[in-house]
Amino acid sequence: MNFNTKTTGRIVGLTKRQLDYWDKTHFIKPSVREAEGYGSTRLYSFTDLVQLKVAKTLLDRGISLQKMRKSLIYLKKNMPEIDTPLADLKFLTDGETVFVITRKNAEIIDTLRNGQLIFTVALGELIKELKGEVKNLHDKKTYTVRVRKKEYAVVLHADTEDGGYWIECPAIPGCASQGDTIEEALNMIKDAIDGCTQVLPLKRSGAQAT
């Protein structure tokens, strides 16, 4: 399961500008596909989402990007076996420094060498929360639209790679559309239903005449 920039930002609570900056400055880069020029799409993995969410949580607690970078440099130097520290380790912070609890929970590392423990980034809860966000995004949502005084059930799907939504009307085979927002997708499927219902009677009459 991959996520484009827009979907990633929506899930982890970061703006497109922040994601662009973090990518360009090599803080957290998309591991599935990097941007390759104008019009190309970055694709993030779920592990990328975990790292971004941890970084966002530390940022919200007063840890600057500069301090996070220093902490990651320290961790990558002293724990070379860990490819993605922000996704594999438990972090603690007091807003001044970043601490890490090792996997064995037996050692606490002060990555910036000062401060006191106050706040914990609980990776388990954070990952559970992210999985819930992703599931909610992928769950099909059913709406009812009204076209020419008749109601139709339509099913909305999120497109996590290309962005936006695609929508279908199961009662009319092949009737589908898309939109950047839910509102736009609903309006577009109304137009598609209207067009399909106008064409279908012509097809049926043509078949009967043959």
Secondary structure, 3 states (H helix, E strand, C coil): CCECHHHHHHHHCCCHHHHHHHHHCCCCCCCCECCCCCCCCCEECHHHHHHHHHHHHHHHCCCCHHHHHHHHHHHHHHCCCCCCHHHHCEEEECCCCEEEECCCCCCEEECCCCCCCCEEECHHHHHHHHHHHHHHHHCCEEEEEEECCEEEEEEEEECCCCCCEEEECCCCCCCEEEECCHHHHHHHHHHHHHHHHHHHHHHHHHHHHC
